[in-house]
Amino acid sequence: MYRHAIKELIEWKNNPKHLPLIIKGARQVGKTWLMQEFGKKEYTKVAYVSFDSNPRLDILFQGDLNTKRLLDGLGIEVGFKITPIDTLIIFDEIQENPLAITSLKYFTENAPEYDIIAAGSLLGVSYHKGTGFPVGKVESYELRPLSFQEFLLAIKENSILEIIENNNFDMLEVFKDKIIDLLRKYCYVGGMPKAVQEYSETQDYQLVRKIQKNILNDYEQDFSKHIPPEQVERTRLLWNSIPSQLIKENKKCVYGQIKSGARAKDFEISLNWLINSGLVYKISRATEPKMPLKAYEDISAYKLFILDTGLLGAMTDLDVKSLLKNDKLFNDYNGAITEQYVLQELKTINDLPIFYWSSNRAELDFIIQYKSEIIPIEAKATINLQAKSLKSYREKFNPKYVVRTSLANYEENSGLFNIPLFLIRNVCKLLG
């Protein structure tokens, strides 16, 4: 399996002023594999330690956080001398030891010649008295599930991947049916590494679904372990309501539909936990499509998505037979699968602000901020390109670029871009 994040880590290593790197992301998105694979490829030695149930490390980091002392202790733990330049130090499950997080500050200040990568699944929600996050002393990177392009590489569809990456429109038209079939499979399998690996090895959708269900069960177990008891049931209610919220024509999150009489403040702690743990994406409404979008955020109106389209299908018990019908997967659930997929692909573009827009009569799926432009994006399930919301938006704001993504072929006409769903990750390249 290959992850595009490897390139990001190589760029981090090659920057002479790099700081210790913390990789964030939900459980089971492949953080441990990524760190170890990067270490094998780019370093002579990998000093891997996990803080999960390791009493020796607990004792080591409870003492003086002197970097020489820590390096000596870590060397004993891994069985070899840790040296700068040729050794990658990996701190896995670092959220289990808050003092290890604090130690990154001292490595930055006193031993910057050592390369350190840390990872934790619940770093965004961990809280420990008497410790502090090393603000300004570390870099961070968020790892997400595999994108469609990474999925193609994992299942050895390298030639298809090449024509997609190169925007080879002639060849894309020739192999369109095959690509759409692969896209349907991706929407069912999703991008969780274990599910992708199972599909790559067996093509057994039932085994894939079993893995997805196990992941969902693990997430719900985390609710009980890490959330205050009085918030556990609310968190479960909110988490399990997201598919039904996405099915609605107006996909704005409405708490009264989760529980009668409920208000946003009742679920505030639960929502923040789900977001900070990497399980949920919150896409806010922008009141005006102006620069910068963040300044026009309506904090009271937002849509919620989960981290992976395959997990969304598992939550809704999407039937595998839907894969065999040309457009059924994209039409089911009022386009929820399509919108989830598009959001995931946009999330792979670093530092891309993503919002949505609505008025009394129209709602536009997404608007993004790219360079000096605000770009509307309408996600359509099939090749039916009737988009009343997009038309309303154009008439009102007259944007320079407009994007409509569907199963239709690529076309550009006076600033209106029809971009196939399987190319939406390339949207910024296509706009120039």
N, C-alpha and C positions, 0 to 999 in steps of 0.2 A: 504494500500500500504506500502511496505517496501523498504528502500533504503540501499544499502551496506554502504553508507556514514555514517549511524548511528554508525557503528563500529569505523570509523575514528574519529568521534566526541567523542565517549567514551574514546578512546585512548588519545585524546587531554585532556579531563577532568582529566584523571587519572595521567597525567604527572604533577608532583608537580611544575615544572618550566614553565608551559604553559603560553603563552602570549595571549592577545586578538586575536580572530580568525576572519578573514575576508573571507567570502564565496563568491567566484566570479562565474560567469556563465551567459549565455545568459538569456534573459527574458523568463519566463515561463518554466524553467527547474525544478522548485520545491524548490527554496531556502527558501521561507517563510515557507512552509509546513515542510521542514526538520528541521529548527531551532525550530519551535514550537513543533513538535513531539519529538525531542530530549529533549527539556525542560520539557515536560510533563512526559517523562519516567525517567529522571535522576535528577530532582530537585523538591523541595517542592513548590517553587514559580517561576513564569516566569514573568519578567518585560519586556513586549513587547511594543516597541514604533516604529512608522513609521515616517520618516521624509518627507513623501510625503504629501504636503499641510497641514502642522501642524504649524501654526504661533506661538503657545506657545513654541514649541521646537526651532524654529528659534530664538526667543528672548532669550531663556535660554542659547543657545550656542553662542550667539553674545557677551555675557558678559564674565566675568572672567571664565577661564576654570579650576578653582579650583575644584578638584574632590569631596570634601565634599559638596560644593555648588551644583554641578551637580547631585550628588546622592540624595540630599534633593529635588531638583526640579523634578527629575525623579520619586521619590517616590510619590510626590504629583500628578504627571501626571497619574501614574498607580493605585494609590489609596491604596498603602500599603508601609510599610517600607522595603526598600531594604537592605538585610543583606548578608554578605559574606557566602560562602560555600553552603547555601541552596537556593540561588536565582541565576537564570540565567538571565542576562541582554541581551536583543536582540535589536540591532539597525538595523531596516529594511530600505531599500531604502536610505542608508547612503550617497550615491552619491549626494543626494539633499542638503546635508548640509556639506560642506567641513570642517567646523570647528569641526563638530562631528568626522570626520576622524582624524583630528589633536588631538582631545581630547584623543584618544586611547593611544597616547604617554604618557600622564600624568597619565592615569589609570595604565599603565605599571610601571611607575616610583614611583607613590605615593599611589596607591591602588591596588597592585597586587593580593590581596586576593579576589577580585571580578572577577567572570567569565563573560566575555563579548564575544558575537558573533555578528558580523555585516554582512550585505549582501547588495549588490547593483548590478544592472544589467549592468551598463555602467561604472563601476569603471575604467576599462582599457582605457577609452576614455575621462573621465571627466577631465577638466582642469580649475583651478580657481586661479587667481592671489592672492598672499598674503597668500596662504596656502601651506602646504607641506605634503607629504605622510609620515607617521611615519616609515621610513625605519629602520629595525632592532628592532622595538618595537611591531610588530604584526606578527602573523603567517597567512598563507593563504591556502585555499583549493578551488579547482575548481570543481564545480558540473556540471555534464553533463546529457544528457537524460538517461532514463533507459536502461540498458544493456539487452541483450536477457535473461539472467538468472533472472534479476529483473522482466522482463516482464512475465516470467513463473510463478513467485511467485504471481504477481498481478492478474493473471487470474486463480490462484489456481491449477496450474499444479505442485504441490509440489513433487510428486513422480518422475516425469520426471526431475525436477530440481535436485533432490537428485542423480540420477544416472549420470547426467552430471557433477555435482560438484565433484563426487567421481571417475570420469573416469571409470565407470563400463562398460567395453567394451562388455561383454556378453549381458547385458540388453540393452545397446545402440543399438546393432545389432538387437535384437528382436523388439524394438520399433522405429526403424529407420524411417519408413514411417510416423509414428505419429509425430516424432520430426521434420522431414523436413516440414511437413504440418504446424507445429507451427512456424517454422522458416520463412516460406513464409508469414504467418500472421504478424509476427513481422516486417518483412521488409516492409510490407504495412502500418501497424499501426504506427511503429516507437516507439520511447521512450519518446516523450513529455508526461508528466504526465497526462494532461487533456485528450489527445487522448487515452492513455492506460486505463484510468478510464472509459471513455465512452465505449470502446470496451469490457472491463471487465463486465460492467453492461448490455449492450444491444446487443453486437455482431453485431452492425449495422455499416457497412463499410461506408455508405453514411454520417452518422452523424460524424464518425471519420474524413472523408475527409473534411467536413464542418469546423470542429475544426482546422484541419491543415491549411486550406485556411485562416481562421481568424488569426491564428498565423503569417502566412506569410504576411498578410496585416498589422498586427501590427508592424512587423519588418520594412516594407517599410515606415510606418508612422514615425518610429523612425529616418529614414534617414532625413526627412524634419525637424524634431525637433532638432536634435543634430549635424548635419553635416553642415559645411559652405555652403551657398546656391550654390556657384559655383561648389561644389563637389557632390551635390545630384544626378544629372542625371548620372554622371560617376559611382557613387556607385550603382545605380540601374542597369545600364548596366552590370557592373562587376558581381554583385550578380546574376542577371538573366542569365548570360552566363555560370555559373558553370555547370549546367546539360549538356549543349551541349559540353563543354570542356571535361567532363568525358566520353561522348559517343565516343569520338575519340579513335582510336586505340593507338595513341601516346597522352597520356593525359596531357602532359605538357601544362601549360597555355600559350596561344599565344594571345597577345593583338590585333594583327592585325585582328583576327577573331571576336573580339568584336566590333571594329569600324575601318573602313578602315584607314590605316596610323597611327593608334594608337601605342604608345610605352609604355613600362612599367612605365616610370617616369610620364606619364600622369595620371596613375591610382594609384600612390604610396600612396597618402593620403587616397583614398577610400579603398585600400587593407588593410592598417594598421588599419583603423576604423573597418572593418569587422572582422579582426582577433582579435583585442583587445576587441571587444564587445562580443566575443564568438560565432559568427555566422559562422565563417569559420576556417577551419584547413588548414594550409599551410605546405605541405610536400616537403621538398627540396631534390634535387638530391645530392647524395654523389659521388664524383669523384672516390674515392677508398674505398673499404670496409675494412677500418683500424680503429684501436682505436686511439683516440675517434672519432666517426663519425662526430661530430661537427666541427672538425678541417679540414675535407674534404668536407665541404658543398659548393656547387655551388650556390651562392646566386642569380644567374640569371636564374636558371632553377628550377621550382617547379610545383607541382600539387595542385589544390585547391579542397577541399571537404566542404560540408556544415555540420552542426552539427548533422543532424538526417536523417536517411534513409527514414522515413515516410514523412518528409518534402520534401526530394528529389523527392519522388514519386508524391507528390502533385504538385510540380513545373512542372513536366513533364506530369501531368494528367494521370498517370499510371492507366489503367483500372482495376477495381476490379476483372473482369473476369480472369485476369492473374493469380489470386490465384488458380483458379480451374484447371489450366493446370500444370502438374507436374514440368516442368523445365522452363516454359516460363518466370516467374518472374526473374530467375537468368540469362537467356539468353538475355532478352530485354536490349536494350541500350548498347550493346557490353560489358556486364559484369559490367556496372557502378554501379548497385545496389549491386552486390556482393562485389566489391572493397570498396564501401562506407561502407557497413556493417562490413567488416574486419577491416577497419581503426577505426571505432567506437569502436569495441571490443578491439582492441589494445590500444586505448586511455584510457580504463578503468584500465590499468595496470600502477600503479604509477611510475613516473620517468623513463619511457621507451623511450629512443631516437628512433625516427622513421624517416626513410628517404626512398628514392627509388634509384635505380641504373639503368643506361642506357649506352649503347655504340652505335656505328653507326648502329649495326644490331640487337640489342636486348634491351628490357626494362624489368626490374624486378619490380614487383608491390611495394614491400616493403623490406627494410633491417632494422633490429633492432639490437641494442646493448644490450646484456644481459650478465652480469658478464664479463668474459674476452673474449667473443666470439661475432663476427658479424654474424648474422643469416639471410639468405635470405628467403623471403616468397613469394610464387607465389599463387595468388588467382584464382582458376578456378571455372567457373560457374556451371559445372555439374560434371559428373564422368569421363569425357574425360581428361585423365591425360597427354596428349601430351603437353609438356611445353618446347618449343625451347629456350626461354630466360633463364629458369632455367638450362637447359643443358649447354648453353653457359657460364653461370656464374660459374657453377661447374668446367668446363674444364679450365677456366681461373684462378680461385682463390682457388680451392680445399678446400672448407670450411669444418669444422668439422661437422656442422649440416646444414641440408637443410630442409625447411618446404614447403610442398605443401598442401594447404587447398582447399577442394572441397566437393562434396557430397559423395565421396567414403569412405569406411570404414577405420578406423584407422589401420595403419601399420607402422612398423619401420624396415628399412633394411639398415644396414651399414651407419647410420647417416642420411638417407633420411626418413623423417617423413611425412606420409600421415595423416593429421589431418582433421577430418570432420569440416565443417564450424561452426557447433554448438558447437565445442570444442575449437575454436581458442582462446578464452579468457584464456584457461588453458595452452597455449603454453609454458610458462615458467615452469610450474609444470611438464609438459610432458617431457621437455628436461632435467629436473633435475638440 
